[in-house]
Amino acid sequence: MLEVKDVSKLYSERRGVQHIDFSMARGEVVGFLGPNGAGKTTTMRMITGYLHPTSGSISIDGISMADHGGMARSKIGYLPESPPLYPDMTVKSYLGFVADIRGVSVRERSVRISEMVDRLGLQGRENQAIRGLSKGYKQRLGLAQAIIHKPDLLVLDEPTSGLDPNQIVEIRQLIRELGEQHTVLLSTHILPEVNTLCNRVIIIHQGQIVLDELPEQLGTALGQESKLHLIVKGTAAEVVEAITVIPEIAHIESESNDQEVHLQVTAKEQADIREALFFTLANAGYPLLEMKRESTSLEDVFTRLTTEEESGDAQI
């Protein structure tokens, strides 16, 4: 659906982005993360055709942004951090205006407007001036303008910025529903939002992509060991002896507590040893009371990859 191939944007007096390279398949919801000045907005503006790259290519559903910009942009819905709203318009007139410039036919226009009002929860506000809408309703209207032409790719830049907690929950639910019908690229500073909504994570730092991974593979991507925490009923020496027969185990640490043993088991080469541990302990007669995987949080990964300092960082 989206292919960004070796894209760079260079400036004479400040850092741009360099050799950005990734693709998105149809139906993916990808979180695009980075600290301030990392290059997120620059990259998103190039993807949506508002900024031309210095080098490299961008294509939407196989259509080159450089060669066929109008056709490529017609497949994109874009919600910038500040929605492009006209305060003197009503909700209905604004959606009609957007539908017109997006090429929605006159025959379909009223149907699309009604769909947007129902889908984005704007009922009862169709004739209200935009200036009188709350921040949450303005964000809903911003999402409506982004999808009224039924784009294949939806690009969202900080969609919950400035919202109160209740509004954030509402907008996240809307994005989750949109992700069922659109390919979504989501830029946000709120890391739990990515955990909740996305099935893939891209992190950009100092103008370059430093991570492109599935959320469940974050630890593997950083070369971290696969560890399990177990609580087993029995004595430490006997339990440890029972599980050492599993060849994929690299290291075992144990600590006894009354009639329970607390174990930290490290697997070789990220092997999944949960099933082997369960059956080995069951066959040996040691009840397994608890087993959980030590996971690497997105916060940990983000901090580790983006704390490198660079003199002369500039806002991008």
C-alpha angles and dihedrals in degrees: 000000000000125000121182107184123192092320121179132176114194130191129191097229105027141032119272128179124294133207097341107185127174142116136210127213123219111279097021122134107206126188113218110200138177142132122268110294094019095120103260097128093042090053094047092049090053092048091052094046098247092114129036118226121235089227140352131051139268125199132181115207088341094310116123115235090208097049102033105021097159094051092045093049091051088067093054132081113196130195110183120200090265108043113234096243131156108220096205093056124086119239092254096046091048093052089048090052092050092046089053096051090043090058099248107160120249089241092058099035100090091045092052092048090052090048091052093048092051097040096047096041096247096136114142093021100076093110097038119111112250092232088067096054122106120245090258094053091046088055090050089051089049089055090047092055089049095056105029091101092049098244123195094220124046118197115194122186113197093327095179097043112137096006125131119244095266092049091048091056091050095049092046090054090050091050090049089054092046089052089064091064106025140048104247132202107191123192115193144148091213105093097192086059089064092048089051101043112021135078094193136034130213119184121194122194130176091352097308135092109250099174137024110170149129112265093242091053098054094107092048091050090057093047094247122156123254108245133181128197114213135183112200131178109237142054122313098237094049096045093047091048091050096054098040087084088074104098095204092064113105102177140003129200120186139188125182123222116179104300094343133086121210111207135187108198121190118201127214117252095350092300117173103235100163096106093045091051093048096052095039092054093043093050090048091051098247113133113229106220099177140001126178135165120240101235130196111236122225088236091059092048094046092049093047094049099042106040094084106114126221125190116238097025110176134197111262 
